[in-house]
Amino acid sequence: MKARFLLAGLVLTCLSCTLDNYEYPDSGLYGSIIDDETGELVQQDIFMGTVIYFTEQGYANPALQSMVIKNNGEYRNTMMFRGSYEVYTSIESNFEPVEPFIINIDGLRKYDFRVTPFIRISNARVNRTGRKIKAACTVQQVSTDSNVKTLGLFVSTQPTVGKYLNDALVEINVGTKCLNPTDLTVELNLEEFPDLKEGKTYYFRIGALSGRGGAKYNYAPAIKLQL
């Protein structure tokens, strides 16, 4: 009986040795989404933002994989196998989609996507007067096939605040073309948001939405403010 148990143990040991010989993902791809004109990061929603898709080449039916872009416009995936990949970005985005291209990965490789955002936001500022929070910025649309649909102000205790992660939001209709830099404002009345507490610190983030189908918000960096 003891001999049988010993034999079974040896078999399991040999099987585990065989499994350990399988390849494991020892490579990766990282970088940033960069405005091709300004050199600034194109910020995203932490949820429901732009997605990078990739498929490993050399297979008849390669699985479609994806990675999410971080809130600040950076991305990183260190669990990839060495090889060639077809890479592209989702159509639902806040910049002109990146068409599929092939990239070779052997170890950790950096690749920056240089893109054209739908809208650029600059001079973002947030101030409080009494029970009102006034947010102002300058917007300029880059794509000419639509207009600036909406301007929004998003509030959260988290710096990753945005359209899909917030404690409060205000959106106003713009509905006009802003081909030249245009100053816009949006106002939040604290009386309408009792969950925003006095003395507490929040992050306020201004976003502008293009009227293009499937467009995501373009953002300015979040601004920290204590109520």
Residue pairs with C-beta under 8 A, 6 or more apart in sequence:
23 81
25 78
25 79
25 80
25 81
26 81
26 82
26 107
27 78
27 80
27 81
27 82
27 105
27 106
27 107
27 108
27 109
28 76
28 77
28 78
28 79
28 80
28 105
28 107
28 108
28 109
29 54
29 67
29 75
29 76
29 77
29 80
29 85
29 87
29 103
29 105
29 108
29 109
29 110
29 111
30 74
30 75
30 76
30 77
30 78
30 108
30 109
30 110
30 111
31 74
31 75
31 110
31 111
31 112
31 113
32 41
32 73
32 74
32 75
32 112
32 113
33 41
33 42
33 44
33 50
33 69
33 73
33 74
33 75
33 95
33 112
33 113
33 115
34 40
34 41
34 42
34 73
34 112
34 113
34 114
34 115
35 41
35 42
35 114
35 115
35 116
35 117
35 120
36 114
36 115
36 116
37 116
38 120
41 72
41 73
41 74
42 73
42 94
42 95
42 115
42 117
42 218
43 71
43 72
43 73
43 218
43 219
43 220
43 221
44 50
44 69
44 70
44 71
44 72
44 73
44 94
44 162
44 216
44 219
45 71
45 162
45 163
45 164
45 165
45 216
45 217
45 219
46 68
46 70
46 71
46 160
46 162
46 164
46 165
47 162
47 164
47 165
48 163
48 164
48 216
49 68
49 69
49 71
49 94
49 162
49 216
50 69
50 89
50 90
50 92
50 93
50 94
50 95
50 216
51 66
51 67
51 68
51 69
51 89
51 90
52 66
52 67
52 68
52 69
52 75
52 87
52 88
52 89
52 90
52 113
53 64
53 65
53 66
53 87
53 88
53 89
53 90
54 65
54 66
54 67
54 85
54 86
54 87
54 88
55 62
55 63
55 64
55 65
55 85
55 86
56 62
56 63
56 65
56 81
56 83
56 84
56 85
57 83
57 84
57 85
57 86
57 102
58 83
58 84
67 75
67 76
67 77
68 75
69 75
70 76
71 159
71 160
71 162
78 108
80 105
82 105
82 106
82 107
83 104
83 105
84 102
84 103
84 104
84 105
85 102
85 103
85 104
85 105
86 100
86 101
86 102
87 98
87 100
87 101
87 102
87 103
87 111
88 97
88 98
88 99
88 100
88 101
89 95
89 97
89 98
89 113
89 115
90 97
91 97
91 214
92 214
92 215
92 216
93 214
93 215
93 216
94 117
94 118
94 119
94 210
94 215
94 216
94 217
94 218
94 219
95 115
95 116
95 117
95 118
96 115
96 116
96 118
96 143
98 113
98 115
103 109
103 111
116 142
116 143
117 142
117 218
118 141
118 142
118 143
118 146
118 210
118 212
118 215
118 218
119 139
119 140
119 141
119 142
119 148
119 178
119 208
119 209
119 210
119 218
120 139
120 140
120 141
120 142
120 218
121 137
121 138
121 139
121 206
121 207
121 208
121 218
121 219
121 220
122 137
122 138
122 140
122 181
122 220
123 136
123 137
123 138
123 183
124 135
124 136
124 137
124 206
124 220
124 221
124 223
125 135
125 136
125 137
125 223
126 133
126 134
126 135
126 136
126 153
126 204
126 206
126 223
126 225
127 133
127 134
128 134
128 225
128 227
131 189
131 190
131 191
132 187
132 188
132 189
132 190
133 153
133 155
133 187
133 188
133 190
133 204
133 225
134 185
134 186
134 187
135 153
135 185
135 186
135 187
135 188
135 204
135 206
136 183
136 184
136 185
137 183
137 184
137 185
137 206
137 208
137 220
138 181
138 182
138 183
138 184
139 148
139 151
139 178
139 181
139 182
139 184
139 208
140 178
140 179
140 180
140 181
140 182
141 147
141 148
141 177
141 178
141 179
141 210
143 210
143 212
144 177
144 179
145 212
146 210
146 211
146 212
146 215
147 174
147 175
147 176
147 177
147 178
147 210
147 211
148 174
148 175
148 176
148 177
148 178
148 182
148 184
148 208
148 209
148 210
148 211
149 173
149 174
149 175
149 209
149 210
149 211
149 215
150 171
150 172
150 173
150 174
150 208
150 209
151 171
151 172
151 174
151 184
151 186
151 206
151 207
151 208
151 209
152 163
152 169
152 170
152 171
152 172
152 186
152 206
152 207
152 208
152 209
152 217
153 169
153 170
153 171
153 186
153 187
153 188
153 204
153 205
153 206
153 207
154 161
154 162
154 163
154 166
154 168
154 169
154 204
154 205
154 206
154 207
155 161
155 166
155 167
155 168
155 169
155 188
155 193
155 196
155 202
155 203
155 204
155 205
156 165
156 166
156 167
156 168
156 202
156 203
157 167
157 200
157 201
157 202
157 203
158 165
158 203
159 203
159 222
159 224
161 203
161 204
161 205
161 222
162 205
162 207
162 217
162 219
163 169
163 207
163 216
163 217
167 193
167 195
167 196
167 202
168 188
168 193
168 195
168 196
170 186
170 187
170 188
171 186
172 186
174 184
174 208
175 211
178 184
184 208
186 206
190 196
190 227
196 202
196 227
197 227
198 227
199 226
199 227
200 226
200 227
201 224
201 225
201 226
201 227
202 224
202 225
202 226
202 227
203 222
203 223
203 224
203 225
204 222
204 223
204 224
204 225
205 219
205 220
205 221
205 222
205 223
206 219
206 220
207 217
207 218
207 219
207 220
208 217
208 218
209 215
209 216
209 217
209 218
210 218
